[in-house]
């Protein structure tokens, strides 16, 4: 049961125990809310005549501006036009706090249209709205549309440690692994290669050609590994690959039939625990998670640091100089051959740990008291 002024926290990114503990520290009965994204009942159909009538006169426009105006009412989601009244009706029936002291999420701002509509109404009433970082590329990538959206639409944005000159930035910590302690390397474990999924086809360039190059890079990495190390290798396919037409599993079977594949079903934490070294083949959330937990990590990806914004470059370059980020698939394979028989000593070296601490001190901060720390940050945001 919730009270009128209880803080509304949904999809906080915290482990369940810390999510509950946070609410207890805030002085309220713990509430686990599910999103409201699904429509109740039949989805309204498009009204083509209405959309045509609303399309503006384009005679005074040209180029990209004209294109956007012409497509606006073709692309506007049903829930914001024909179904808008239905959306509002659904919002009014939600059992959520009617006047929460604040709203916090790291996920629901993305695809949950009911949450967005409800939050918009609450913000009009003056309720503070906070969003939080839920993965990689925030604060580091030159073009992070999700970061731009979060900062622009919320009153405060909680990062995993960094600030970049914006008054809305509030440094916090890695939410997804909070409460987990550093662990020693499993010196007898395997080699884990973590894969990216194929694109969904929404880019303005040939994403499939780009991904084909990525795939070849992965095979090149495996081919360059000595046979006695290959037998320790597990290739972890991205969980989303099953929803896409790339046929990742079959492609790997055709090229490397002896390689052990994980189809994305097993908990990634279990795979990491059984590995002596984790290899990330793209600039991923996983890099922030393994580095913050001091798990032996190696990275390689195409394009070098071309995607990294200037404010983050020195931190990535420190990882590069230490050998955590390799310049190519081939150099990554050579590095693994060099360190394979004593990865714990390599990882414990002064150069590695110095670079790791520098990077994590800005982009992957940890805390031993996540619920207590987050309570303080959220209360400071509200003051």
PyMOL commands that set and color helices and strands:
alter all, ss='L'
color gray80, all
select helices_A, chain A and resi 16-25+48-54+63-75+78-80+84-92+113-124+145-153+207-224+227-230+239-243+248-255+268-273+285-292+310-322+329-348+350-363+370-382
alter helices_A, ss='H'
color red, helices_A
select strands_A, chain A and resi 8-9+102-105+128-132+156-159+169-171+190-194+233-236+260-262+275-280+297-300+325-326
alter strands_A, ss='S'
color yellow, strands_A
deselect
rebuild
show_as cartoon
